[in-house]
Amino acid sequence: MGPLGPLTMEDLPASATTYWVSRRKAEVLAAIDGGLLSVDDACERYRLSLEELGAWRRSVDRAGIAGLRITKVQRYRDHVTG
């Protein structure tokens, strides 16, 4: 189940996706959770590192889908001041 309902491979972001909005990130995470994609398949398909995918997961765990909207500047600021 994705953020907007049931997911199929056709519903997932295109493999050429380079601009990641929170909905697309949530769809990839939901596909992994639902067994539609493995972590390795997701990393290969979308050219993501395990670290990036892990950061998405931590953001969702901490703040839900809205947490996926955090920008690099916000993350950097939190890291420096936190």
C-alpha positions as a printed NumPy array, in Angstrom:
array([[  0.   ,   0.   ,   0.   ],
       [  1.472,   3.301,  -1.071],
       [  0.704,   6.822,   0.111],
       [ -2.154,   7.038,  -2.403],
       [ -3.373,   3.424,  -2.319],
       [ -2.309,   0.023,  -3.686],
       [  0.98 ,  -0.034,  -5.611],
       [  2.049,  -1.94 ,  -8.697],
       [  5.343,  -1.712, -10.573],
       [  3.594,   0.595, -13.055],
       [  2.696,   2.985, -10.222],
       [  6.294,   3.426,  -9.099],
       [  8.377,   6.421, -10.173],
       [ 10.232,   6.048, -13.454],
       [ 13.712,   4.598, -13.15 ],
       [ 15.089,   7.833, -14.634],
       [ 13.649,   9.91 , -11.766],
       [ 16.107,  12.522, -10.536],
       [ 13.779,  14.933,  -8.727],
       [ 12.502,  13.248,  -5.58 ],
       [  9.348,  14.703,  -4.057],
       [  8.094,  13.226,  -0.786],
       [  5.333,  11.201,  -2.491],
       [  7.817,   9.422,  -4.779],
       [ 10.126,   8.639,  -1.874],
       [  7.159,   7.277,   0.1  ],
       [  6.118,   5.108,  -2.868],
       [  9.577,   3.545,  -3.094],
       [  9.639,   2.867,   0.655],
       [  6.125,   1.382,   0.496],
       [  7.156,  -0.839,  -2.429],
       [ 10.072,  -2.137,  -0.364],
       [  7.887,  -2.672,   2.71 ],
       [  5.25 ,  -4.474,   0.633],
       [  7.759,  -6.778,  -1.063],
       [  7.28 ,  -5.24 ,  -4.503],
       [ 10.964,  -4.208,  -4.591],
       [ 13.948,  -5.366,  -2.599],
       [ 16.274,  -2.758,  -1.108],
       [ 18.949,  -3.79 ,  -3.606],
       [ 16.506,  -3.54 ,  -6.525],
       [ 15.381,  -0.078,  -5.385],
       [ 18.979,   1.137,  -5.065],
       [ 19.859,  -0.195,  -8.51 ],
       [ 16.665,   0.96 , -10.242],
       [ 16.85 ,   4.499,  -8.848],
       [ 20.641,   4.844,  -8.469],
       [ 20.316,   5.379,  -4.707],
       [ 22.849,   4.571,  -2.052],
       [ 21.918,   2.509,   0.982],
       [ 22.703,   5.613,   3.034],
       [ 20.221,   7.752,   1.09 ],
       [ 17.504,   5.13 ,   1.352],
       [ 18.258,   4.794,   5.064],
       [ 17.935,   8.562,   5.486],
       [ 14.499,   8.424,   3.844],
       [ 13.498,   5.62 ,   6.215],
       [ 14.691,   7.522,   9.291],
       [ 12.823,  10.643,   8.124],
       [  9.581,   8.681,   7.731],
       [ 10.043,   6.967,  11.09 ],
       [ 10.674,  10.316,  12.784],
       [  8.057,  12.525,  11.107],
       [  5.95 ,  10.494,   8.666],
       [  5.733,  11.367,   4.98 ],
       [  6.075,  15.05 ,   5.834],
       [  9.57 ,  14.245,   7.101],
       [ 10.587,  13.388,   3.55 ],
       [ 10.242,  17.089,   2.672],
       [ 13.333,  18.014,   4.702],
       [ 15.853,  19.802,   2.534],
       [ 19.594,  19.249,   2.47 ],
       [ 20.085,  22.68 ,   4.055],
       [ 17.788,  21.76 ,   6.953],
       [ 19.56 ,  18.43 ,   7.41 ],
       [ 22.958,  20.155,   7.365],
       [ 21.787,  22.737,   9.898],
       [ 20.412,  20.025,  12.184],
       [ 23.68 ,  18.087,  11.928],
       [ 25.863,  21.12 ,  12.7  ],
       [ 23.735,  22.434,  15.573],
       [ 22.488,  19.093,  16.887]])
